[in-house]
Amino acid sequence: MEAVVVSASVGAAGILLQKLGDLLVRELADKYTLLGSVRDGIQELKDEHESLTACLLDLDRSGDDETRSEQARAWMKQVRNVGYDADDCIDMFRCHLMRRNDPGDSGALARDIRKIVSFFRTLRLRCKLKSDIQRLRSQAQKVSQRRLRYKLDAAEVNYRPPSMLISYANVHHQLPALGDETRLVGMESNIRTIIGWLGGDNAPDPANAPEDAPDRRLRVISVVGSAGLGKTALALTVYNNPNVHGIQSRAFVSVSRTYDLRSLLESMVRQLYRRITSNTEQARELQGSENWKVPELQGIEDLKTAELITRSKEQLADKRYLVILDDIWNQEAWENLKQALPDNGRGSRIVITTRNIEVGKSCASPIGHMHTMDTLNHEDSKDLLLKTLFGPDNCPPAYHNVCNDILDKCKGLPLAIVSIGGMLAQRKHEAPADWRKLIARLGSELQINQSLERMRRILSLSYNDLPYHLKSCFLYLSVFPEGHEIRRGPLVRRWAAEGFISPVHDLGLEEIAQLCFDGFVSRSLVTPQQLASCGEVRSFKVHDTMLEVITSKSIQENFISFLGRHQHSTIGHDKIRRLSIQPGNEYNNVSIRSLSHVRSLTILGSTDKPIEKFRFSHLKLLRVLDLEGCRWVNDEELKDICKLSLLRYLSLRDTAIKKLPNEIGKLKALVTLDVRQTSVRELPEGITQLHNLNHLMAGAYVHYTSSHSVKHDAFDQAVKLPPGLSNMKSLQRLSFVDLQKSTNQELQEVAKLSQLTRLCVMQMNHHATWEQFGESLSHLSGSLRHLSVIQFAVKDACQLNFLHHLRSPPLHLQSLHLMGSLCRLPEWISSHRNLASLSFRETYLGTEMVAALGNLPSLVSLKLYIDSYTGAELRFEKDQFPSLKQLVIDTLWTLATISFQGGAPALERLSLVLLGTHRKKISGIEKLSKLRKVELYGDILDSEVNYVREKVNQKILVTREDHQQRPTRN
């Protein structure tokens, strides 16, 4: 993983080393590439950067950003800048060579002659490269000398100021320092749940259960949630709650991210041997006397780790105990500590708190519990804020609106509410307008305001805990505006275009990106929004307060610059490398010259052009351009964009463009082109010159539920294929394509796209045939992973029967979407081992479909849309659909009964349409033990909602969406 993901601190340095090496390798193969004196210069520059990059990595790994000296930060910034400058220099040189020295397909002698001619034509360019390399070598050497001059070694630059020695080690303990009444606002339900599992309140005392009762086993309760939700406050409250029965020994151990195992064990043993008395006067008399001392603790400070573990087990051997392990960050910490906590058959309990979901699951298995904490609802958030601001007093009417602004900013995060409220509580004499200005500058206040220091450090812990190779991917999320739902697909492609991730060995971008996503989700750094059919996170949001933290870090490292919002000033960024233009009114004071080094530009959802005199062609170093939702982007703007020769990622999604110009073929480096939700209906012939293009996306989806679980391809937004498509050898994704407008020759060219993994094709003519496409599809059987075939259906016409006669079926498919009359399933689908997602619409399949699909071992998602199934009963028998997690049943007019009889045991999400008089009898839903969410949509009766709620566990979320718009044919 580390080899394919780049650290934010390393920046372009790692990518540059690879490019310098590639340039030297190319020189060995092509004697005309470089001037002789330049080769040595490149080699020396590469060697210098290897040393600088190694030192940069050492600094990045050796300590947190919070503990790094200002000298070290300045030096690391200088290394990154030299790396960026060199990267730009090499890319521009390679781009000019590629544009001026393309020998085409001529013979060897002709190619050599053209190379010689091109060498002299580009001599000036090569001389400039020589000068640039000399300058860059000089810069790199000076930066290296500064490291030695200021002794910037890893061991010397990471220091902890006196204030940090305490606050950083115990920063997570500080939330419970609030008064009891305040810190427990909104926590009542959490407290009841945990105490119930511990055997408190009305729960039976496990110690009184029979010897062989499960309740007498040691159980671990995991409390999981992101930073600032109050996990420690909850744990402390539970720990001190008098209603937990029969605890004979207890300990509260704060683990934290960096811990000393021996010190933790000593602290735990001291607490476990502590004398327990309920008599306050007796405790006061014993304290300080010889009777208060415990013989077993004599000399404990000299005991080794193994001896402390033994001492702990001896003390707990015959006692019912409660141990809180607060703030566990990794599995290793849990494995080390649990050795000292025996399962003694006394109904003992361990409570751990963690930000990492995977750690929580591991600790709680196999017979424990995992409790996931969430943000506060609006009423509890308001209650907490007002108590923090005004104590027992009422909120003055003049402050009502500004308090709502604060709540909107905090999004229910207790730590944010308490920290911001505590800061403003010291400014009660100020007017509401002054409070509002302060909230608007929250980003800068996080850096300078001592009242917010605690919150910043707590949230920074989550960032600092990331492996160094994930930090750039996480910091990059700050490029998106506040509240933006970040989709996985575009983000992954942007990461790749920025050089943060790259394929390696048998891992593709999707697999590598999924590892990144899993890391963010399991650490509770982001909040999942939409799930893919297979259960993976498809989109997420970053909490506003965490976004402010990583935005501040991005600005500090000159990783990303911002325009639009005042608190995100780019002052001090002498060279802007990545720019995010967000809503605001501070655009036109920006100098066009200051943007000359921009390599990534993001403008999302902008109604008007933010900088009036700005032209895209001025950004010659641009690699990433995302203009999604910018309706001012038109065909004229696009012609200007076509001059950006280094561009790798271009998103024109939901813009006003109507036609792609032939000049799009000049973007030789382009890897991703996204024109979804535009009026583009035809691809120009020039696009076939994009030999590096991996992802070509057109068309659109229409979603019918807020969860996006039910969707449809927009019938009228597919594009026509251009002639010469076979030139695009790197193409991996092609959607949506209207084959009805394509010639046989163009369809034959599709068969030559040997790297194609995702293909979506459609024909709206009821009588169109698929035989020629079927022949092309057979050639792609080794590469295709995702296939969609769409046609308006005619019942009993069996329009998609070509799938039965494929010469070579796509046996590596992971997802398949079919719309059109099929009549019966092809045998190769019924025996498929890899299919994870199936979606049918208007296929008119009979009852044999259920038995055939029920045996698919990998099927995770099944979506049965309108007229896909003609049976009266949909029955899930035992041993059928063993892996199914998502089921969508939408407008099956003939269906009367849905019955779960032991099948689909892993089902987690169920979506059902209920329309008009065509009601469905649902039975056996209570047997779905893994069910987490039921989504009802259509014309829903309250009685149906109540019936489902009665049948399922109270913890299962049941939602309804009435009168959703249904798919129509244009």
C-alpha positions, 0 to 999 in steps of 0.5 A: 500500500505504501508504495502506491500512495503518496504522503502530503508531506512528500508532495511531488518529490516521490513522483518526481523521482520516478519521472527523472528515472523514466527520462534517463531510461528513455535517454538510453533508448533514444540518443536524441532525447537529451543534450549530453551535458544534461544527462549528468545534471538529471542524474545529480538532480535525481540523487539529490532528490532521493536524499531530500525525499528520504529525509522528508519521509523521516521527518514526516514519520517521526512526529506529529505536525503539532510537535514539529518546529517552525524551522522544520515546517519551513524546510519541508515546504521548501523541499516540496516546492523544489519538487513541484518546480522540477515536476513541472519542468519535466512534464513541460519538456515531455509534453513538447517532445510528444507534440513535436516528435511523433513519428507515427507508423512509418518505417525505421529509417523514416523514423530515425530521419524524423527524429534527427530533424525533430532534434534540431527543431527542438534544440532550443527547447533542450537548451532550456531544459539544460538551464532549468536542470542547472537551476533546479540542482542549485535550488536542491543543493541550497535546500540540502545545505540548510538542513545541515546548517540548521540541524534539521534531523528527525530526532531534533525537530520534533519537540514537545513544548511544555504545554504539549507534554500534558495536553497532548497525552491527555487531551481526550480526557478533557471533554468530561471536565465539563459539569455533569449536567452539561456533558450528559446532554443527549447521552441518556439513551447511550447510557441506558444501553451500556448500563443494560449490557453491564447488568445495571438498572432493571437488568439481572445481575450476571453474578446471580446467574447459573454457573453455565449461563452465558451472562457469566462469561466475560463480555467486551462492550465496544463504544465506537465513534468519531472524535468529539462525540463524547465517548470518554464522557459516556465511559466515565459516566457508566464507570461511576454509575451506582446501578451497575450491580456487584462490581468488586474491582474496577479500573479506568485506563486511558490508552491513547494513540501513543502508550507505554504498555508497562505504565498502563498495566501499573495504573490498572493494577493500582486501581484494581487493588484499591480498597472499595468502600461505600462509606465516605467517612471511613474512606476519609479516615483510611486515606493516609493511614497504614491500613490504606496501603495495599501489601500487593502494591509494594514495589510495584514500580519495579515490576516488569510487564509480565509480572504486572499481567500476572498480578492483575490476573491474580487479583481478578481471578475470583472477582466480578470486575469492570475495566474501562479501556478508553481511546484504543487506537489499534488492535495491538493495544487491545491484544496486549491489554486483554492478557491481564483481564481473565474470563473468570466466569463471574460476569465481568465486563470490559468497556473499550472506546475507539474511533476505529470501527474494525478495532471495535468489532474485533474487541466485541466479538464473539459474544460482546456488543458494539455501540456506535455513537452518533451526533446529537439531534437538533434539540439536544444540540441546542440544549447543550449549546445554551447551557454552555453559553448561558448556564442556567440563564435563558438565551437572550432573544437577540442571540437566537439567530446566531445560536442557530448559525452555530448549531448549523456549523457544529452539526451535532458534534458535542466537542464542537458545540462545547468548544465553540460555545465555551469560546463565545461564553467568554464574549457575552459582552459582544453583540451577536454580529461580532459572534457571527463574524467570529464563526465566519472566521472559524478556520483561522480561529482554530489556529490562534484562539486558545479556547479552541485549542483543545478541539483542534488537538483532539481532531488533529489526533485523528489526522496524525494517526493516519499512516503517512501515505494516507495523509495526502488523500485525506487532506485532499478532501478539503478541496471540496466545499463545506457540506459537499457529498464526496463521491468515491468514483470521481475522487479516486480518479482525481487522486490518480490524476494528482499522482497520490495513487497508482496501480501496482501489481494486481491491485487496480485504482479501485482496490487501492482507493477502497483501502483508503476509504476503508481507512477513513471510515473505520477511523470515523474520519468521514460520515458515509452517505450512500452505499454501493450495491455491494455494501461499499461506501459510495459517497461520504461527507466530512464533518464541518469541524474536521473540514476546518482542521484539515483546511487549516493544515492544507493552507499551512503546508501550501497543499491547497489554496482557497478563494471565496471564503475570507478565513481561507486566505492564500496569503503567504502562498507564493506559488499556488499549486492547487486551488479551490474556488468556493462560494464567496465574493473575493475573486477579482483581487487575484492576480492572474500571474499568481495562478501560473503554477496551478496544477489543480483547479476545482470550481463546483456549482458556480453560477457565474464565472468567478474571475472575469478576465480569467482564461483557462489557457493561462494555466499551462501546468494544469493537471486536474480541472473539475467544473461540475455544476458550473453552468457558465462553462460553455463551448467557447470556454471548452475550446480554451480548455483544449489548449491545456496539454498536461491535463489528466482529469477533466470534469464537465459534468452538469455544465452547459456544453453542447458539443465536444470540439475536435480539438479535444484530441490535443489533450494527449495526457487526458486520463478521465473525461466526464461529460455526464448530465450535459447536452453532448450527444456525439463524440468527435473523431478527434477524441480518438487521439486520446491514447491515454484516456481510461474513463469516458463517461457520458449520459446520466442516472435518474434516482427515485429514492433519496438513498439512490438505491433505486435508479434508472439510466436516462434514456435520452442522454447516450452518445454516438460512437466516433469512427476510429475508436479502436485507437483508444487502446487505454480505454477502461470505461465507456458509458453511455453509448447509443448503439442505434446510431453506430455502424457495424464498423464502429461496433467492430472497433469496440471489440479491439478495446482490450482494456475495457472493464466497464461498458454501458450500451443502449438502443431505444428502438424496440426492433433493433438487433444486437447480433453485431454487438454480441460478437464484439462482446465475445472479444471482451470476455477477458476484461469486462467487469461491469456491463449494462445492456438497455433496450425498450422492451416488447413482451415475448419478443426476447430482444436480448436473446443474443446473450444466449449465443455468445461465443465467449461469455464474460465470465469475469463480470462483477455487475450486470444490468439488463433492460429488455425482454429476455424470457429466460436466463442465459445458462452462463449467468446461472452458473456465474461465480463472480457476479456480485450485483444483478439488476433487471428491468422489463426482462419478463423472467419467470419463476425459474429465475429465483432458483437459478439466481439463488445459487449464485455464491457471490451475489450481494445485490439484486434489483428487480425493477418493473416487469422484470419478474412475472411470477406471483410469489417471490420465495426465498428458500433456505440455502438460497442467496447466501451472500445477498445484502441488498434487495430492491423490488420495484413495481412487479405487477404480478407479484402478490407474495414476498416470503422469506423462508430462511433464504437471504440470511445476510440481507441488510437492506430491503427496498420495496415499492407499494403502488395503488391496489397492487399490495404485496403480502410480506412474510418471514421478514422477522427471520432476517437477523442481519437486516438493518434498513427497510425502505418503503416507497410508492403510495404507502399506507400507515398500516403497511409501515406499522406492520413492517415495524412490528415484524422487525427489530426496533433497531432496524431503520424503516423509512418511507418515501411517498409518491415518488416519480416513476420512470417514463419513456420519452 
